[in-house]
Amino acid sequence: MTGSPPLDRRMGLLAALLVLGAACSDPKAETSSAPTGTGGSAGSMPGAGGDWTTRDECEDGSHACDANAICADTAEFYTCTCKDGFAGEGSSCKDIDECAVGTHDCDGNAICTNQEPGFSCECQAGLTGDGKNCRSQYEQVASGAEFSCALRTEGSVWCFGRGGGGRLGNGSTTNQTKPVQADGDGFSAVVAGSAHACALKQDGSLWCWGVGSNGQIGVGATLNNTTPAQVGSEMDWQQLSVGLHTSCAIRSGGGLWCWGKNDYGKLGDGTTTQKILPTAIDVGASYTSIEVGYYHSCGIKADGSLWCWGRNTHYQLGQGDNVQLQTPTQVGTAVDWAHVGNGYYHSCGVKTDGSLWCWGNGGYGETGSGGTSYMTTPTQVGTDTDWSQVNCEKQSSCGLKTDGSLWCWGEGGHGHLDPVMPTLVFTPQRVGQDVWQSLSIGNYHTCGIRNQDELYCWGAGNMGQTGLGVQGNQFYPAVVAAEHTWKAVDTEVYNGCAVRSDGALYCWGQNYYGSLANADLLSSKSPRKIGTNNEWESVAVGLQHGCGLRSDGQGKTAWCWGRNHVGQLAQGDLVDVLDPVQVGSEVDWTHLSSGYHHNCGVRQDGTLWCWGYNSDGQVGDGSKSTRNSAVQIESGTHWQEVVAGRYHTCALATAGTLWCWGKNNYGMVGNGVANGTDVTLAVQVGSDSDWKSLAADVFDTCAAKTDGSLWCWGRNLGRSHGLGHQDPSYVPRQVGTDTGWDVIAIGETHSFGIKTNGDGYCSGSSYHGKCGTGGESALYSPTVFAGQHKWVQLVASPYHSCGITDVGKLYCWGLSRYGELGLPSAWPDEPLAVLEP
């Protein structure tokens, strides 16, 4: 029979079993299997002396992760995660074709190429950029009566504005507010007239399109052409010009040819008979340039002499009399003319020595003589000798100097000269400080090329002739067809700022104390870029100062600029700053808000910091002393959001509780005290812990709860709370019974709310159209405005408002006295698109 083993042997077996059991049950023990994917082998193994040590499968290579996965050791196993650009379970990772599935972020005008991993973006021909943002490259522009055409660097022609009669050359007669391509390619020059356009191709052929009722298209008929049609079969055309129902062009050798309407003899063939095909003019002469006006034409010959013909009722032919001429006649005896431009009843020219001369009607100041007198012969304008180009249209003129500066004079009521100028300008006045390569002035609108290849237009835009995507006047040069989108905006009484989706920061409005962060201290009615940094994330605008967050590699840094008389820039002093300066050295800011003269921000660790003006306790550090550097507020609380009103501040804790402090004369702190004293330390608003968003301004505070309800408290001036009355409230009071409220904003007498579906609502005073409803009627309860838009952000100041839609478009509306809308209009009562300059 068998018996029990001896005790010492039994104890040895027990120990072995215990060790084996430990090996089986220890989660870090070695196993024979090698699972893959998000699992892994057990993570420990026996070491010397029987001790167990941790095993890192990622380090020793025993993992089963794909080569395109990241292996991460864990307490028990390891995980496999596919790298960016790959998809799978980790044990197997396949490249994602972002171009095919549409997850790339290439510009719509870029070519997406899949790579392993990732993808690349390359702008199409004729466009420039990094592939994520592409813009057109233009080399020439021609402004007509109510349309414009521009030549891109790769040889395509793009037109915009009035489309009647086929002016745009794209096969349609529909108006276009953005450039559309005219049929064909390989173009080298383009000109635009009253209702037709012509262009030269690189092969020397000549093409025209648009209204042809007077034969001005030159194809042997009096029909309109909606696409470019070749003029004759000659292939040696070199220069051309078109005007009111008339066209002229020069061929190699200097021969001049004209066609179209011939009233007043403006074709120059000695008759007044209409011509539907090119007709030789001044046979035997050699011309180097031609300029067709409304009723007269001028040309410069190879010897530098100037010749004009046509109507002469206002001495526009420069002959000293007003006799009509049906053939080219020399203007004076000078042979040093370099450039000429014709308007309605006047002309201007530049000589080879850089001097500027004008003649004809000066009733609107278009001759630049300093008055309204007629100039019967060319008369020098000023004494400058650095002019390079002049362009004339109706009752106005513009010219470029050799340094690229733009100067205009004459009648500018549509803003096509400069909005700062009076309606009539009698001597050349500089337009802005930009450097231009070329320009073309049309019928009350102007376009030009600057920055080597960027197209800008301004002036009358009722037909879309400025190409800016809208119908309406534009008083400052703006980029044609800019397709950039915006991600953040803020505004105050005198200023506005916004961050583009590519991280560029723009500001506009009054520039006192450097609030636009431009050292020239010039105010602007259109957005001006702040510096060269393109890493901005958000912006907060105070009174004559601004702050913003930007991504700087490892985190987000805070920056401020502008007025600093009460330490609102947090630099430890009271010195104004014209360029953004960093607030401290921290790189972990998550949120920033600006009040009138103070600012507050939240950092990633949940700490809250404020600085600046503190006479009402709005900094929240228990004092009323101005703070010119950031001080921490309520260190025992973890914060997620803060809003700085004009004189008070409120913040949302991560626990969902809501706290306020500062001026409390109308109960905006929400502690239930009527006409209460200032609060210098944070006090909780009620006892609820389900708040999710908030807004504060001059005398009011509003906040939304997680159930979508909306609550307001404070003065309620103008019925801004949307309760149907204007009684103040010293504790939160629910606005109606609606739910679904998501984002809110408050002005002094009006407020906004955005519901989760993107609809925007306004309540309160709509004076100056600041509610955006198309009028000034007060809104006693939240009312939908601009229903065609879905909003993601709305901001309100006392007299105007701005917002960003779900497609990234920036709009502003209301009163603009200092350019605080970033718009040419002084009082739009509905949202109007803000255009990038």
Secondary structure as the mmCIF struct_conf table of DSSP 4:
data_model
#
loop_
_struct_conf.conf_type_id
_struct_conf.id
_struct_conf.beg_label_comp_id
_struct_conf.beg_label_asym_id
_struct_conf.beg_label_seq_id
_struct_conf.end_label_comp_id
_struct_conf.end_label_asym_id
_struct_conf.end_label_seq_id
HELX_LH_PP_P HELX_LH_PP_P1 SER A 4 PRO A 6
HELX_RH_AL_P HELX_RH_AL_P1 LEU A 7 SER A 25
TURN_TY1_P TURN_TY1_P1 PRO A 27 LYS A 28
BEND BEND1 ALA A 29 ALA A 29
BEND BEND2 SER A 32 SER A 32
TURN_TY1_P TURN_TY1_P2 GLY A 37 THR A 38
BEND BEND3 GLY A 43 GLY A 43
STRN STRN1 SER A 44 PRO A 46
HELX_RH_3T_P HELX_RH_3T_P1 ALA A 48 GLY A 50
STRN STRN2 TRP A 52 THR A 54
HELX_RH_AL_P HELX_RH_AL_P2 GLU A 57 ASP A 60
TURN_TY1_P TURN_TY1_P3 GLY A 61 GLY A 61
TURN_TY1_P TURN_TY1_P4 ALA A 67 ASN A 68
STRN STRN3 ALA A 69 ASP A 73
BEND BEND4 ALA A 75 PHE A 77
STRN STRN4 TYR A 78 CYS A 82
HELX_LH_PP_P HELX_LH_PP_P2 LYS A 83 LYS A 83
TURN_TY1_P TURN_TY1_P5 ASP A 84 GLY A 85
STRN STRN5 PHE A 86 GLY A 88
BEND BEND5 GLU A 89 SER A 92
STRN STRN6 CYS A 93 ASP A 95
HELX_RH_AL_P HELX_RH_AL_P3 GLU A 98 VAL A 101
TURN_TY1_P TURN_TY1_P6 GLY A 102 GLY A 102
TURN_TY1_P TURN_TY1_P7 GLY A 108 ASN A 109
STRN STRN7 ALA A 110 ASN A 114
BEND BEND6 GLU A 116 GLY A 118
STRN STRN8 PHE A 119 CYS A 123
HELX_LH_PP_P HELX_LH_PP_P3 GLN A 124 GLN A 124
TURN_TY1_P TURN_TY1_P8 ALA A 125 GLY A 126
STRN STRN9 LEU A 127 GLY A 129
BEND BEND7 ASP A 130 ASN A 133
STRN STRN10 CYS A 134 SER A 136
STRN STRN11 TYR A 138 SER A 143
BEND BEND8 ALA A 145 GLU A 146
STRN STRN12 PHE A 147 ARG A 152
TURN_TY1_P TURN_TY1_P9 THR A 153 GLU A 154
BEND BEND9 GLY A 155 GLY A 155
STRN STRN13 VAL A 157 GLY A 161
HELX_RH_3T_P HELX_RH_3T_P2 GLY A 164 GLY A 166
TURN_TY1_P TURN_TY1_P10 ARG A 167 LEU A 168
BEND BEND10 GLY A 169 GLY A 171
STRN STRN14 GLN A 176 GLN A 181
HELX_LH_PP_P HELX_LH_PP_P4 ALA A 182 ALA A 182
BEND BEND11 ASP A 183 ASP A 183
STRN STRN15 PHE A 187 ALA A 192
BEND BEND12 SER A 194 ALA A 195
STRN STRN16 HIS A 196 LYS A 201
TURN_TY1_P TURN_TY1_P11 GLN A 202 ASP A 203
BEND BEND13 GLY A 204 GLY A 204
STRN STRN17 LEU A 206 GLY A 210
TURN_TY1_P TURN_TY1_P12 SER A 213 ASN A 214
BEND BEND14 GLY A 215 GLY A 215
TURN_TY1_P TURN_TY1_P13 GLN A 216 ILE A 217
BEND BEND15 VAL A 219 ALA A 221
STRN STRN18 ASN A 225 GLN A 230
BEND BEND16 GLY A 232 SER A 233
STRN STRN19 TRP A 237 VAL A 242
BEND BEND17 LEU A 244 HIS A 245
STRN STRN20 THR A 246 ARG A 251
TURN_TY1_P TURN_TY1_P14 SER A 252 GLY A 253
BEND BEND18 GLY A 254 GLY A 254
STRN STRN21 LEU A 256 GLY A 260
HELX_RH_3T_P HELX_RH_3T_P3 ASP A 263 GLY A 265
TURN_TY1_P TURN_TY1_P15 LYS A 266 LEU A 267
BEND BEND19 ASP A 269 THR A 271
STRN STRN22 LYS A 275 ILE A 281
BEND BEND20 ASP A 282 ASP A 282
TURN_TY1_P TURN_TY1_P16 VAL A 283 GLY A 284
STRN STRN23 TYR A 287 VAL A 292
BEND BEND21 TYR A 294 TYR A 295
STRN STRN24 HIS A 296 LYS A 301
TURN_TY1_P TURN_TY1_P17 ALA A 302 ASP A 303
BEND BEND22 GLY A 304 GLY A 304
STRN STRN25 LEU A 306 GLY A 310
TURN_TY1_P TURN_TY1_P18 THR A 313 HIS A 314
BEND BEND23 TYR A 315 TYR A 315
TURN_TY1_P TURN_TY1_P19 GLN A 316 LEU A 317
BEND BEND24 GLN A 319 ASP A 321
STRN STRN26 LEU A 325 GLN A 330
BEND BEND25 GLY A 332 THR A 333
STRN STRN27 TRP A 337 ASN A 342
BEND BEND26 TYR A 344 TYR A 345
STRN STRN28 HIS A 346 LYS A 351
TURN_TY1_P TURN_TY1_P20 THR A 352 ASP A 353
BEND BEND27 GLY A 354 GLY A 354
STRN STRN29 LEU A 356 GLY A 360
TURN_TY1_P TURN_TY1_P21 GLY A 363 TYR A 364
BEND BEND28 GLY A 365 GLY A 365
TURN_TY1_P TURN_TY1_P22 GLU A 366 THR A 367
BEND BEND29 SER A 369 THR A 372
STRN STRN30 MET A 375 GLN A 380
BEND BEND30 GLY A 382 THR A 383
STRN STRN31 TRP A 387 GLU A 393
TURN_TY1_P TURN_TY1_P23 LYS A 394 GLN A 395
STRN STRN32 SER A 396 LYS A 401
TURN_TY1_P TURN_TY1_P24 THR A 402 ASP A 403
STRN STRN33 LEU A 406 GLU A 411
TURN_TY1_P TURN_TY1_P25 GLY A 413 HIS A 414
BEND BEND31 GLY A 415 LEU A 417
TURN_TY1_P TURN_TY1_P26 PRO A 419 VAL A 420
BEND BEND32 MET A 421 MET A 421
BEND BEND33 THR A 423 THR A 423
STRN STRN34 LEU A 424 ARG A 430
BEND BEND34 GLY A 432 GLN A 433
STRN STRN35 TRP A 436 ILE A 441
BEND BEND35 ASN A 443 TYR A 444
STRN STRN36 HIS A 445 ARG A 450
TURN_TY1_P TURN_TY1_P27 ASN A 451 ASP A 453
STRN STRN37 GLU A 454 GLY A 459
TURN_TY1_P TURN_TY1_P28 ASN A 462 MET A 463
BEND BEND36 GLY A 464 GLY A 464
TURN_TY1_P TURN_TY1_P29 GLN A 465 THR A 466
BEND BEND37 LEU A 468 GLY A 472
STRN STRN38 GLN A 474 VAL A 479
TURN_TY1_P TURN_TY1_P30 VAL A 480 ALA A 481
STRN STRN39 TRP A 486 THR A 491
BEND BEND38 VAL A 493 TYR A 494
STRN STRN40 ASN A 495 ARG A 500
TURN_TY1_P TURN_TY1_P31 SER A 501 ASP A 502
BEND BEND39 GLY A 503 GLY A 503
STRN STRN41 LEU A 505 GLY A 509
HELX_RH_3T_P HELX_RH_3T_P4 TYR A 512 GLY A 514
TURN_TY1_P TURN_TY1_P32 SER A 515 LEU A 516
BEND BEND40 ALA A 517 ALA A 517
TURN_TY1_P TURN_TY1_P33 ALA A 519 ASP A 520
STRN STRN42 SER A 524 LYS A 529
BEND BEND41 GLY A 531 THR A 532
STRN STRN43 TRP A 536 VAL A 541
BEND BEND42 LEU A 543 GLN A 544
STRN STRN44 HIS A 545 SER A 551
BEND BEND43 GLY A 553 GLY A 555
STRN STRN45 LYS A 556 GLY A 562
TURN_TY1_P TURN_TY1_P34 HIS A 565 VAL A 566
BEND BEND44 GLY A 567 GLY A 567
TURN_TY1_P TURN_TY1_P35 GLN A 568 LEU A 569
BEND BEND45 GLN A 571 ASP A 573
STRN STRN46 VAL A 577 GLN A 582
BEND BEND46 VAL A 583 SER A 585
STRN STRN47 ASP A 588 ASP A 588
STRN STRN48 TRP A 589 SER A 594
BEND BEND47 TYR A 596 HIS A 597
STRN STRN49 HIS A 598 ARG A 603
TURN_TY1_P TURN_TY1_P36 GLN A 604 ASP A 605
BEND BEND48 GLY A 606 GLY A 606
STRN STRN50 LEU A 608 GLY A 612
TURN_TY1_P TURN_TY1_P37 SER A 615 ASP A 616
BEND BEND49 GLY A 617 GLY A 617
TURN_TY1_P TURN_TY1_P38 GLN A 618 VAL A 619
BEND BEND50 ASP A 621 SER A 623
STRN STRN51 ARG A 627 ILE A 633
TURN_TY1_P TURN_TY1_P39 SER A 635 GLY A 636
BEND BEND51 THR A 637 THR A 637
STRN STRN52 TRP A 639 ALA A 644
BEND BEND52 ARG A 646 TYR A 647
STRN STRN53 HIS A 648 ALA A 653
TURN_TY1_P TURN_TY1_P40 THR A 654 ALA A 655
BEND BEND53 GLY A 656 GLY A 656
STRN STRN54 LEU A 658 GLY A 662
TURN_TY1_P TURN_TY1_P41 ASN A 665 TYR A 666
BEND BEND54 GLY A 667 GLY A 667
TURN_TY1_P TURN_TY1_P42 MET A 668 VAL A 669
BEND BEND55 ASN A 671 GLY A 672
TURN_TY1_P TURN_TY1_P43 ALA A 674 ASN A 675
HELX_LH_PP_P HELX_LH_PP_P5 GLY A 676 ASP A 678
STRN STRN55 VAL A 679 GLN A 684
BEND BEND56 VAL A 685 SER A 687
STRN STRN56 TRP A 691 ALA A 696
BEND BEND57 VAL A 698 PHE A 699
STRN STRN57 ASP A 700 LYS A 705
TURN_TY1_P TURN_TY1_P44 THR A 706 ASP A 707
BEND BEND58 GLY A 708 GLY A 708
STRN STRN58 LEU A 710 GLY A 714
HELX_RH_3T_P HELX_RH_3T_P5 LEU A 717 ARG A 719
TURN_TY1_P TURN_TY1_P45 SER A 720 HIS A 721
BEND BEND59 GLY A 722 HIS A 725
STRN STRN59 SER A 729 GLN A 734
BEND BEND60 GLY A 736 THR A 737
STRN STRN60 TRP A 741 ILE A 746
BEND BEND61 GLU A 748 THR A 749
STRN STRN61 HIS A 750 LYS A 755
TURN_TY1_P TURN_TY1_P46 THR A 756 ASN A 757
STRN STRN62 GLY A 760 GLY A 764
HELX_RH_3T_P HELX_RH_3T_P6 TYR A 767 GLY A 769
TURN_TY1_P TURN_TY1_P47 LYS A 770 CYS A 771
BEND BEND62 THR A 773 GLY A 775
STRN STRN63 LEU A 779 VAL A 784
TURN_TY1_P TURN_TY1_P48 GLY A 787 GLN A 788
STRN STRN64 TRP A 791 ALA A 796
BEND BEND63 PRO A 798 TYR A 799
STRN STRN65 HIS A 800 THR A 805
TURN_TY1_P TURN_TY1_P49 ASP A 806 VAL A 807
STRN STRN66 LEU A 810 GLY A 814
BEND BEND64 ARG A 817 GLY A 819
TURN_TY1_P TURN_TY1_P50 GLU A 820 LEU A 821
BEND BEND65 GLY A 822 PRO A 824
BEND BEND66 ALA A 826 ALA A 826
BEND BEND67 ASP A 829 GLU A 830
STRN STRN67 LEU A 832 ALA A 833
HELX_LH_PP_P HELX_LH_PP_P6 VAL A 834 GLU A 836
#
